[in-house]
Amino acid sequence: MSKFGFSFSLSRLLGVAQAKQKIARATGIPTTKSGMERKIGNSILKMLFK
């Protein structure tokens, strides 16, 4: 949390965050750890209860 109401991110400045977001949207594969865990968990549940 920033003291002055804004935060700085080097990856956003360099465009890394946007590039990862575009890849994730195009492929349907999330690039974050929590996103991957959520997708894998949903896949497992679909296989078990389909």
Sequence and secondary structure as in RCSB ss.txt:
>XXXX:A:sequence
MSKFGFSFSLSRLLGVAQAKQKIARATGIPTTKSGMERKIGNSILKMLFK
>XXXX:A:secstr
  TTS    HHHHHTHHHHHHHHHHHHS   SHHHHHHHHHHHHHHHHH 
